[in-house]
């Protein structure tokens, strides 16, 4: 399959946005419209791709800040989990709560994902949704089995896990999500997280200090 992945890190929380392109059709999926819609579109333009779908792993401000502007720039539909709706609609208030300023409104979702596994397809791109709440309500990861890659959002990082001290966080639920949805993937699966560098499922299973105690 002729797929390629590009990423950029943007915004006040240094959040990763990922672009998966089908190099035969030049259509692309953008995972997490983190900030600066023009920069996200420019990343696609530079590759010669057209963003045809936008998906958010969850609705914390740093993963959806550019959702409305990017949807307007590209005309691409926006998908997010149904449980993330209250946080999504409250994006302006997230700005007031954490930074004492209003953030822009988020995009209106065109499709609400569910807790059941489903496959989202765009050309040769096939992404399986994994329901991974705990860091935030309605959090999902996206597994691309054809290339052995999982986009983990803020559930699992290299050497760490997502915060659970923010509104809607639940540590026990996050650990359940990690063990049942992510650690069940093959060890060689590459983890592309919402912050920081990539890792693998096997490496995290063997060395992640937040996971190791649960194996003892």
C-alpha positions, 0 to 999 in steps of 0.5 A: 500500500502506498501510504505515508505519515507526516506529523507536526508539533504545534500549539502551547502544549506542543501537541502532535498532529498526524497526517496520513496520505494515500500517495496514489489518490493524494487524499489524506486523514488529519488526526488531531487538528491541534492548532494553526489550521493554515500550518496543518493545511500547508503540511498537506499542500507540501506533500501534494495531498488533500485533507479529506477527513479530520479525526480528533482523539479527544476534546482537550483544547490542544487537540481540537483548537484548529478543528473549526478553522481547518474544517472551513479551510478544507471542507473535510468532515470532522469525527469525534467520539460521542462522549467527547461532545460536552468537552468539545462544545465547551472549548471556549470555556477551557480557555477561560478555565486554564488561561483566562481567555476565550478559545475559538469554538470547535467544529461541529462534528459530522459523525459521532464515533461509538465505543464499538470498534469500527473501521474508518476508510479513506482510499487505502487508509484503514483506521480501527477505532479503539475506545481508550477513555481515562485521560478524557471522556470519549478518548479514542486511539486509531490503529492502522494494522496494515502498517503496524501503527497506533495513534494513541492520543494522550492515553499512552506516551513513551515512558508515561501515560496520560494525565488523569487529574484534569476534569473527566480523568479517571486513572483506573479507567485509563489503566483498563484502556491501556491494558485492554485496548493498547497492550493487546496489540503486537509488541512491534506496533509503533506508538505515535502519541499526542505528545513527545516521540514515538515508541513501541507497544513492546517497549512500553510493556517492558519499561514503562514505569506506570505500566510495570507495577500492574504486571507484578 
